[in-house]
C-alpha cells in the first residue's frame, strides 16, 4: 500500500484514534521528561517503510507532539534520528503466538 493511501485508510484512522485514546491524548515522550504536551501525531516506532508487518500493531504506536515527532525523523532523508533509534531500542517487539519467529542469527 502506498504511504498516502495507508494514512487515509479507515483502518489506520481507527488505530490512530485508539493509540491517542490509550495515551490520554498526551505526548508520551514529553511525559518521560516530566512535561505535559498535547499529542497531535501518532508515530510508528518501527517505520512502516521498513517494517510493514507492524504497520497496524498498537504496540508499535506512540502518541507524540509535533515537536517530539520531528525529533524522531531526519526530515531530509526521512530516516530515524538517534532519538528515533533510541525509542526503538526501548520498545521490545512482543512475541505473538502463531506468528513466525523473528530471525536473530542464533540457533
DSSP file (Angstrom, degrees, kcal/mol; ACC not computed):
  #  RESIDUE AA STRUCTURE BP1 BP2  ACC     N-H-->O    O-->H-N    N-H-->O    O-->H-N    TCO  KAPPA ALPHA  PHI   PSI    X-CA   Y-CA   Z-CA
    1    1 A X              0   0    0      0, 0.0     2,-0.1     0, 0.0     5,-0.0   0.000 360.0 360.0 360.0 135.8    0.0    0.0    0.0
    2    2 A X     >  -     0   0    0      1,-0.1     4,-2.5     4,-0.0     5,-0.2  -0.382 360.0-117.4 -67.4 146.9    1.3    3.4   -0.9
    3    3 A X  H  > S+     0   0    0      1,-0.2     4,-2.2     2,-0.2     5,-0.2   0.891 112.0  50.1 -55.6 -45.4    2.1    5.7    2.1
    4    4 A X  H  > S+     0   0    0      1,-0.2     4,-0.6     2,-0.2    -1,-0.2   0.906 113.6  44.8 -64.5 -40.6   -0.5    8.3    1.3
    5    5 A X  H  > S+     0   0    0      2,-0.2     4,-0.7     1,-0.2     3,-0.4   0.842 109.2  58.4 -72.2 -31.3   -3.3    5.8    0.9
    6    6 A X  H >< S+     0   0    0     -4,-2.5     3,-1.3     1,-0.2     6,-0.3   0.960 107.4  45.4 -57.7 -52.1   -2.2    4.0    4.1
    7    7 A X  H 3< S+     0   0    0     -4,-2.2    -1,-0.2     1,-0.3    -2,-0.2   0.598 113.3  51.1 -73.3 -10.0   -2.6    7.1    6.2
    8    8 A X  H 3< S+     0   0    0     -4,-0.6    -1,-0.3    -3,-0.4    -2,-0.2   0.490  86.6 113.8 -98.1  -6.5   -6.0    7.8    4.6
    9    9 A X  S <X S-     0   0    0     -3,-1.3     4,-2.2    -4,-0.7     5,-0.2  -0.303  72.0-129.6 -70.0 149.4   -7.3    4.3    5.2
   10   10 A X  H  > S+     0   0    0      1,-0.2     4,-2.3     2,-0.2     5,-0.2   0.885 109.2  56.6 -61.8 -39.9  -10.2    3.8    7.6
   11   11 A X  H  > S+     0   0    0      1,-0.2     4,-2.1     2,-0.2    -1,-0.2   0.925 108.7  45.7 -60.3 -45.3   -8.2    1.1    9.4
   12   12 A X  H  > S+     0   0    0     -6,-0.3     4,-3.1     1,-0.2     5,-0.2   0.926 110.8  52.9 -63.7 -44.4   -5.3    3.4   10.1
   13   13 A X  H  X S+     0   0    0     -4,-2.2     4,-1.9     1,-0.2    -1,-0.2   0.882 110.6  47.5 -61.2 -38.4   -7.6    6.2   11.3
   14   14 A X  H  X S+     0   0    0     -4,-2.3     4,-2.0     2,-0.2    -1,-0.2   0.921 114.1  46.6 -66.9 -43.3   -9.3    3.9   13.8
   15   15 A X  H  X S+     0   0    0     -4,-2.1     4,-2.3     2,-0.2    -2,-0.2   0.897 110.4  53.2 -66.6 -40.2   -6.0    2.6   15.1
   16   16 A X  H  X S+     0   0    0     -4,-3.1     4,-2.4     1,-0.2    -1,-0.2   0.922 109.3  49.1 -58.8 -45.6   -4.6    6.1   15.3
   17   17 A X  H  X S+     0   0    0     -4,-1.9     4,-2.5    -5,-0.2    -1,-0.2   0.883 109.2  53.1 -62.9 -38.8   -7.6    7.1   17.4
   18   18 A X  H  X S+     0   0    0     -4,-2.0     4,-2.7     2,-0.2    -1,-0.2   0.905 109.4  48.7 -62.4 -42.0   -7.1    4.0   19.6
   19   19 A X  H  X S+     0   0    0     -4,-2.3     4,-2.2     2,-0.2    44,-0.2   0.925 112.0  48.0 -65.2 -44.8   -3.4    5.0   20.3
   20   20 A X  H  <>S+     0   0    0     -4,-2.4     5,-3.0     2,-0.2     6,-0.3   0.917 113.7  47.6 -61.2 -43.0   -4.3    8.6   21.1
   21   21 A X  H ><5S+     0   0    0     -4,-2.5     3,-1.5     3,-0.2    -2,-0.2   0.931 110.4  52.0 -63.9 -45.7   -7.1    7.4   23.5
   22   22 A X  H 3<5S+     0   0    0     -4,-2.7    -1,-0.2     1,-0.3    -2,-0.2   0.887 113.3  45.2 -55.5 -41.0   -4.7    4.8   25.1
   23   23 A X  T ><5S-     0   0    0     -4,-2.2     3,-1.4    -5,-0.2    -1,-0.3   0.302 114.2-115.9 -90.9   9.1   -2.2    7.6   25.7
   24   24 A X  T < 5 -     0   0    0     -3,-1.5    -3,-0.2     1,-0.3    -2,-0.1   0.760  59.9 -74.2  65.3  25.0   -4.7   10.1   27.0
   25   25 A X  T 3 <S+     0   0    0     -5,-3.0    14,-2.1     1,-0.2     2,-0.3   0.751 104.4 126.2  58.9  25.6   -4.1   12.4   24.1
   26   26 A X  B <  S-A   38   0A   0     -3,-1.4     2,-0.5    -6,-0.3    12,-0.2  -0.874  71.8-103.9-115.2 147.4   -0.8   13.4   25.7
   27   27 A X     >  -     0   0    0     10,-3.2     4,-1.7    -2,-0.3    10,-0.3  -0.566  27.9-160.7 -69.6 117.6    2.8   13.2   24.3
   28   28 A X  H  > S+     0   0    0     35,-2.6     4,-1.1    -2,-0.5    -1,-0.2   0.806  88.0  53.3 -74.3 -30.2    4.4   10.2   25.8
   29   29 A X  H  > S+     0   0    0     34,-0.5     4,-0.6     2,-0.2     3,-0.2   0.898 109.5  48.4 -72.7 -39.7    7.9   11.3   25.0
   30   30 A X  H >4>S+     0   0    0      1,-0.2     5,-2.3     2,-0.2     3,-1.4   0.899 106.6  58.2 -63.4 -39.8    7.4   14.7   26.8
   31   31 A X  H ><5S+     0   0    0     -4,-1.7     3,-1.9     1,-0.3    -1,-0.2   0.828  94.4  65.0 -60.9 -32.1    5.9   12.8   29.7
   32   32 A X  H 3<5S+     0   0    0     -4,-1.1    -1,-0.3     1,-0.3    -2,-0.2   0.796 106.7  43.8 -58.9 -27.2    9.2   10.8   30.1
   33   33 A X  T <<5S-     0   0    0     -3,-1.4    -1,-0.3    -4,-0.6    -2,-0.2   0.134 124.7-101.2-106.8  18.0   10.8   14.2   31.0
   34   34 A X  T < 5S+     0   0    0     -3,-1.9     2,-0.3     1,-0.3    -3,-0.2   0.658  82.0 128.4  75.8  15.7    8.0   15.4   33.3
   35   35 A X      < -     0   0    0     -5,-2.3     2,-0.5    -6,-0.1    -1,-0.3  -0.741  51.5-140.5-104.4 152.9    6.5   17.7   30.7
   36   36 A X        +     0   0    0     -2,-0.3     2,-0.3    -3,-0.1    -8,-0.1  -0.961  32.5 156.3-114.6 121.2    2.8   17.8   29.7
   37   37 A X        -     0   0    0     -2,-0.5   -10,-3.2   -10,-0.3     2,-0.2  -0.998  43.0-108.6-143.9 144.4    2.1   18.3   26.0
   38   38 A X  B     -A   26   0A   0     -2,-0.3     2,-0.5   -12,-0.2   -12,-0.3  -0.478  32.5-128.6 -69.8 139.2   -0.8   17.5   23.8
   39   39 A X        +     0   0    0    -14,-2.1    26,-0.3    -2,-0.2     3,-0.1  -0.803  36.0 163.0 -90.8 127.2   -0.2   14.7   21.3
   40   40 A X        +     0   0    0     24,-1.6     2,-0.4    -2,-0.5    25,-0.2   0.515  62.0  53.3-113.0 -13.8   -1.1   15.6   17.7
   41   41 A X  E     -B   64   0B   0     23,-2.6    23,-3.2   -21,-0.0     2,-0.6  -0.935  63.4-147.4-128.6 144.0    0.8   12.8   15.9
   42   42 A X  E     -B   63   0B   0     -2,-0.4     2,-0.4    21,-0.2    21,-0.2  -0.970  26.6-155.7-110.8 120.5    0.8    9.0   16.2
   43   43 A X  E     -B   62   0B   0     19,-2.9    19,-1.7    -2,-0.6     2,-0.7  -0.762  15.0-132.9-101.7 135.4    4.3    7.7   15.4
   44   44 A X  E     -B   61   0B   0     -2,-0.4    17,-0.2    17,-0.2     3,-0.2  -0.798  13.7-159.8 -81.9 116.3    5.3    4.3   14.2
   45   45 A X  S    S+     0   0    0     15,-3.0     2,-0.7    -2,-0.7    -1,-0.2   0.933  92.2  39.3 -63.6 -46.6    8.2    3.3   16.4
   46   46 A X  S    S-     0   0    0     14,-0.4    -1,-0.3     8,-0.1     5,-0.1  -0.923 110.6-118.0-101.8 106.7    9.3    0.7   13.7
   47   47 A X    >>  -     0   0    0     -2,-0.7     4,-2.8    -3,-0.2     3,-0.7  -0.045   6.9-129.0 -55.4 143.0    8.6    2.6   10.5
   48   48 A X  T 34 S+     0   0    0      1,-0.2     7,-0.1     2,-0.2    -1,-0.1   0.856 107.2  59.6 -57.0 -39.0    6.0    1.3    8.0
   49   49 A X  T 34 S+     0   0    0      1,-0.2    -1,-0.2     2,-0.2     3,-0.2   0.849 118.8  28.0 -61.6 -34.9    8.5    1.6    5.2
   50   50 A X  T <4 S+     0   0    0     -3,-0.7    -2,-0.2     1,-0.2    -1,-0.2   0.720 133.6  31.1 -98.9 -25.9   11.0   -0.8    6.9
   51   51 A X    ><  +     0   0    0     -4,-2.8     3,-2.2     1,-0.1    -1,-0.2  -0.533  60.8 161.9-133.7  65.1    8.6   -2.9    9.0
   52   52 A X  G >  S+     0   0    0      1,-0.3     3,-1.4    -3,-0.2     4,-0.3   0.770  72.5  69.1 -60.6 -24.2    5.3   -3.2    7.1
   53   53 A X  G 3  S+     0   0    0      1,-0.3    -1,-0.3     2,-0.1     3,-0.2   0.684 102.6  45.2 -67.4 -16.5    4.3   -6.2    9.2
   54   54 A X  G X  S+     0   0    0     -3,-2.2     3,-1.6    -7,-0.1    -1,-0.3   0.275  79.5 108.1-106.9   9.2    4.0   -3.9   12.3
   55   55 A X  T <  S+     0   0    0     -3,-1.4    -1,-0.1     1,-0.3    -2,-0.1   0.844  88.7  32.9 -57.6 -37.3    2.0   -1.1   10.5
   56   56 A X  T 3  S+     0   0    0     -4,-0.3     2,-0.6    -3,-0.2    -1,-0.3   0.087  88.9 117.7-110.2  22.7   -1.2   -1.9   12.3
   57   57 A X    X   -     0   0    0     -3,-1.6     3,-1.4     1,-0.1     4,-0.1  -0.811  54.6-151.5 -93.3 121.8    0.2   -3.1   15.7
   58   58 A X  G >  S+     0   0    0     -2,-0.6     3,-1.7     1,-0.3    -1,-0.1   0.845  95.7  61.6 -61.1 -34.4   -0.9   -0.9   18.5
   59   59 A X  G 3  S+     0   0    0      1,-0.3    -1,-0.3    -3,-0.1    -5,-0.0   0.748  98.8  59.0 -63.7 -21.4    2.3   -1.7   20.5
   60   60 A X  G <  S+     0   0    0     -3,-1.4   -15,-3.0    -6,-0.2   -14,-0.4   0.357  94.5  83.4 -88.5   5.2    4.2   -0.1   17.6
   61   61 A X  E <   +B   44   0B   0     -3,-1.7     2,-0.4   -17,-0.2   -17,-0.2  -0.873  51.1 179.8-115.7 143.8    2.5    3.3   18.0
   62   62 A X  E     -B   43   0B   0    -19,-1.7   -19,-2.9    -2,-0.4     2,-0.4  -0.998  27.8-123.9-140.8 137.8    3.2    6.2   20.4
   63   63 A X  E     +B   42   0B   0     -2,-0.4   -35,-2.6   -44,-0.2   -34,-0.5  -0.676  39.7 172.2 -83.1 130.3    1.4    9.5   20.7
   64   64 A X  E     -B   41   0B   0    -23,-3.2   -23,-2.6    -2,-0.4   -24,-1.6  -0.938  35.0-112.3-136.7 155.5    3.7   12.5   20.3
   65   65 A X     >  -     0   0    0     -2,-0.3     4,-2.5   -26,-0.3     5,-0.2  -0.437  41.8-107.8 -73.7 162.8    3.6   16.2   20.0
   66   66 A X  H  > S+     0   0    0    -28,-0.2     4,-2.5     1,-0.2     5,-0.2   0.904 120.8  53.5 -59.8 -40.1    4.6   17.6   16.6
   67   67 A X  H  > S+     0   0    0      1,-0.2     4,-1.1     2,-0.2    -1,-0.2   0.946 111.8  43.0 -60.8 -49.4    7.8   18.9   18.1
   68   68 A X  H  > S+     0   0    0      1,-0.2     4,-0.6     2,-0.2     3,-0.2   0.871 112.3  54.4 -66.2 -35.9    8.8   15.4   19.6
   69   69 A X  H >X S+     0   0    0     -4,-2.5     3,-1.4     1,-0.2     4,-0.6   0.919 105.2  52.7 -64.1 -42.0    7.7   13.7   16.4
   70   70 A X  H 3< S+     0   0    0     -4,-2.5     3,-0.4     1,-0.3    -1,-0.2   0.769 103.1  59.5 -64.6 -24.2   10.0   15.9   14.3
   71   71 A X  H 3< S+     0   0    0     -4,-1.1    12,-0.4    -3,-0.2    13,-0.4   0.683  99.9  57.9 -74.3 -17.4   12.9   14.9   16.7
   72   72 A X  H << S+     0   0    0     -3,-1.4     9,-2.1    -4,-0.6     2,-0.4   0.687 106.9  49.0 -85.4 -19.7   12.3   11.3   15.7
   73   73 A X  B  < S-C   80   0C   0     -4,-0.6     2,-0.8    -3,-0.4     7,-0.2  -0.937  73.1-131.5-126.0 141.8   12.9   11.8   12.0
   74   74 A X     >  -     0   0    0      5,-3.2     4,-3.0    -2,-0.4     5,-0.5  -0.853  25.4-154.0 -82.2 112.9   15.5   13.5    9.8
   75   75 A X  T  4 S+     0   0    0     -2,-0.8    -1,-0.1     1,-0.2    -5,-0.0   0.640  88.3  55.2 -71.5 -13.7   13.1   15.4    7.6
   76   76 A X  T  4 S+     0   0    0      3,-0.1    -1,-0.2     1,-0.1    -2,-0.0   0.909 126.2  18.4 -80.3 -46.3   15.6   15.5    4.7
   77   77 A X  T  4 S-     0   0    0      2,-0.1    -2,-0.2    -3,-0.1     3,-0.1   0.591  93.6-133.9 -99.4 -13.7   16.2   11.7    4.5
   78   78 A X     <  +     0   0    0     -4,-3.0     2,-0.2     1,-0.3    -3,-0.2   0.667  62.5 133.3  62.2  19.7   13.1   10.6    6.4
   79   79 A X        -     0   0    0     -5,-0.5    -5,-3.2     1,-0.1    -1,-0.3  -0.581  66.2 -89.6 -91.8 160.1   15.3    8.2    8.3
   80   80 A X  B     -C   73   0C   0     -7,-0.2    -7,-0.3    -2,-0.2    -1,-0.1  -0.407  39.0-139.1 -67.7 145.3   15.1    7.9   12.1
   81   81 A X     >  -     0   0    0     -9,-2.1     4,-2.4   -10,-0.1     5,-0.2  -0.291  38.5 -86.8 -88.1-178.1   17.3   10.1   14.1
   82   82 A X  H  > S+     0   0    0      1,-0.2     4,-2.4     2,-0.2     5,-0.2   0.873 132.3  53.7 -58.4 -37.2   19.3    9.0   17.2
   83   83 A X  H  > S+     0   0    0    -12,-0.4     4,-1.9     2,-0.2    -1,-0.2   0.902 109.0  48.0 -65.3 -40.8   16.1    9.8   19.3
   84   84 A X  H  > S+     0   0    0    -13,-0.4     4,-1.8   -12,-0.2    -2,-0.2   0.887 112.7  48.0 -66.3 -39.9   14.0    7.6   17.0
   85   85 A X  H  X S+     0   0    0     -4,-2.4     4,-2.3     2,-0.2    -2,-0.2   0.889 109.5  53.3 -67.9 -39.7   16.5    4.7   17.2
   86   86 A X  H  X S+     0   0    0     -4,-2.4     4,-1.5     1,-0.2    -2,-0.2   0.896 107.3  52.0 -62.1 -39.5   16.7    5.1   21.0
   87   87 A X  H  X S+     0   0    0     -4,-1.9     4,-0.8     1,-0.2    -1,-0.2   0.908 108.3  51.5 -63.4 -41.3   12.9    4.8   21.1
   88   88 A X  H >< S+     0   0    0     -4,-1.8     3,-1.0     1,-0.2    -2,-0.2   0.926 107.6  52.2 -59.1 -44.6   13.1    1.6   19.1
   89   89 A X  H 3< S+     0   0    0     -4,-2.3    -1,-0.2     1,-0.3    -2,-0.2   0.806 109.2  50.0 -64.8 -28.6   15.7    0.1   21.4
   90   90 A X  H 3< S+     0   0    0     -4,-1.5     2,-0.7    -5,-0.2    -1,-0.3   0.633  99.8  77.4 -81.5 -13.7   13.4    0.8   24.4
   91   91 A X  S << S-     0   0    0     -3,-1.0     2,-0.3    -4,-0.8    -1,-0.1  -0.864  72.6-152.2-105.3 111.5   10.4   -0.8   22.6
   92   92 A X        -     0   0    0     -2,-0.7     2,-0.6     1,-0.1    -3,-0.1  -0.602  18.6-122.9 -80.9 138.9   10.5   -4.6   22.7
   93   93 A X        -     0   0    0     -2,-0.3     2,-0.1     1,-0.0    -1,-0.1  -0.727  33.7-128.8 -79.1 118.4    8.8   -6.5   19.8
   94   94 A X        -     0   0    0     -2,-0.6     2,-0.5     1,-0.1    -1,-0.0  -0.377  13.1-122.6 -70.2 147.0    6.3   -8.7   21.5
   95   95 A X        -     0   0    0     -2,-0.1     2,-0.5     6,-0.0    -1,-0.1  -0.776  28.3-156.6 -87.2 132.5    6.2  -12.4   20.7
   96   96 A X    >   -     0   0    0     -2,-0.5     3,-2.1     4,-0.1     2,-0.1  -0.924  19.9-114.9-114.4 131.8    2.8  -13.3   19.4
   97   97 A X  T 3  S+     0   0    0     -2,-0.5     3,-0.1     1,-0.3     0, 0.0  -0.422 104.1  21.1 -62.1 133.9    1.5  -16.9   19.5
   98   98 A X  T 3  S+     0   0    0      1,-0.3     2,-0.3    -2,-0.1    -1,-0.3   0.331  96.9 119.1  89.3  -8.3    1.1  -18.2   15.9
   99   99 A X  S <  S-     0   0    0     -3,-2.1    -1,-0.3     1,-0.1     2,-0.1  -0.646  74.4-102.9 -88.2 148.2    3.5  -15.6   14.5
  100  100 A X        -     0   0    0     -2,-0.3    -4,-0.1     1,-0.1    -1,-0.1  -0.432  47.3-100.0 -65.5 144.6    6.6  -16.8   12.7
  101  101 A X        -     0   0    0      1,-0.1     2,-0.3    -2,-0.1    -1,-0.1  -0.303  34.8-111.9 -65.3 148.5    9.7  -16.4   14.8
  102  102 A X        -     0   0    0     -3,-0.1     2,-0.5     1,-0.1    -1,-0.1  -0.611  31.6-116.4 -78.4 140.8   12.0  -13.4   14.2
  103  103 A X        +     0   0    0     -2,-0.3    -1,-0.1     1,-0.2     0, 0.0  -0.669  39.5 168.0 -80.5 123.9   15.3  -14.3   12.8
  104  104 A X        -     0   0    0     -2,-0.5    -1,-0.2     2,-0.3     3,-0.1   0.487  51.7-113.2-113.2  -6.6   18.1  -13.4   15.2
  105  105 A X  S    S+     0   0    0      1,-0.3     2,-0.3     2,-0.0    -2,-0.1   0.390  84.4 106.9  88.5  -5.1   21.0  -15.2   13.7
  106  106 A X              0   0    0      1,-0.1    -1,-0.3     0, 0.0    -2,-0.3  -0.737 360.0 360.0-105.4 155.6   21.2  -17.6   16.7
  107  107 A X              0   0    0     -2,-0.3    -1,-0.1    -3,-0.1    -2,-0.0   0.373 360.0 360.0-107.4 360.0   20.3  -21.3   16.8
